[in-house]
Amino acid sequence: MNVAARSTWPFRLPNEVMRWENKQQQVQTELAKHSRFLLAWCGDEGQNADVAARLSEWELSRAIIRRHQDEFWAYRKQVKEHMTGSTRAMIQQVSHTKTESGLHPDDDRRLRYFRTIGELAKQASLTEADLDRLRRFESPFDPLITPFLHQEVLELASRCSGRDPAAELRHRLAAIYFSTAADRSIRNVADALQFANSTPSAFANKAEQFDHLNALLQMLLARWSARGEFRPTSSRVALNDIERSIAAAENSFTTLDSLAAEGIMPTAEWAARKQLLERRLVRPLRTYRSQVLQYHVKNQRTKEATESMPRDNAIE
């Protein structure tokens, strides 16, 4: 990002949390030189319509994640539009039979996936068996379903009686760890940290809890670094994300302090790691919060002053 573009921003993340270079664009520019490598490597299979369609769908999945931070549900509309707008022919192997819907097998499976979500969403309460109906779509991998399924399960799990902490943890970690490098979502990482702090029963042992808390803090830092190159949608949204992140980090520090005191990690090593996270994550976020808050208050006052001004009578 150049200096001219940067100067138009009302606020930005401190330098400690980000680099001004557009890292994603740099990576894409380098990889673009090899965009045909996979198809060439596939040989004749590279010309197969199914291979080309799957690569196109994977790119669509990445684009959805990149464009809709903290709005995982945005994929529903775009996947449905992709299905209805697709002109690909029905391609069947000899051993396959035609689907009842008349759709391509992939699209037929996606249709059943969305129907399952709709049916579960209508139920007042759910069980783990109900969630298993959705989990069965997790495999085989589908670029337009799998990256988003975990968050769908988590949304529905909030109405599930007798929730399985380990299963919930698995979905939280899968949604974060297996997302793309372009993902700038903050809230699911902050929520996962709070869950890991409050639900030790989700882990096999304390060492595992320590490792995941440490890893999630690093992921939170990475997400804020990626987000630093993009302007927030609003100061109110930015403040909410900052507050959630700081609260999750501070609660995690408390848990990790306790675990380190029990000998999970040498106290001196954890103290050094904590100092690094405070310097690179928490302190810059507090500075960023003060910048955004000043801008937000100024904006609100300007808006209130404008609304309170008497309007001229309309000319009849």
Sequence and secondary structure as in RCSB ss.txt:
>XXXX:A:sequence
MNVAARSTWPFRLPNEVMRWENKQQQVQTELAKHSRFLLAWCGDEGQNADVAARLSEWELSRAIIRRHQDEFWAY
RKQVKEHMTGSTRAMIQQVSHTKTESGLHPDDDRRLRYFRTIGELAKQASLTEADLDRLRRFESPFDPLITPFLH
QEVLELASRCSGRDPAAELRHRLAAIYFSTAADRSIRNVADALQFANSTPSAFANKAEQFDHLNALLQMLLARWS
ARGEFRPTSSRVALNDIERSIAAAENSFTTLDSLAAEGIMPTAEWAARKQLLERRLVRPLRTYRSQVLQYHVKNQ
RTKEATESMPRDNAIE
>XXXX:A:secstr
  HHHHHT S    GGG  SS HHHHHHHHHHTTTTHHHHHHGGGGG HHHHHHHHHHHHHHHHHHH TT TTHH
HHHHHHHHHH        TT    TT S HHHHHHHHHHHHHHHHHT SSB HHHHHHHHGGGSS  TTTHHHHH
HHHHHHHTTBSS  HHHHHHHHHHHHHTS TT    HHHHHHHHHHHH GGGSSSHHHHHHHHHHHHHHHHHHHH
HHTTS  S HHHHHHHHHHHHHHHHHHHHHHHHHHHTTSS HHHHHHHHHHHIIIIIHHHHHHHHHHHHHHHHHH
HHHHHHHHS       
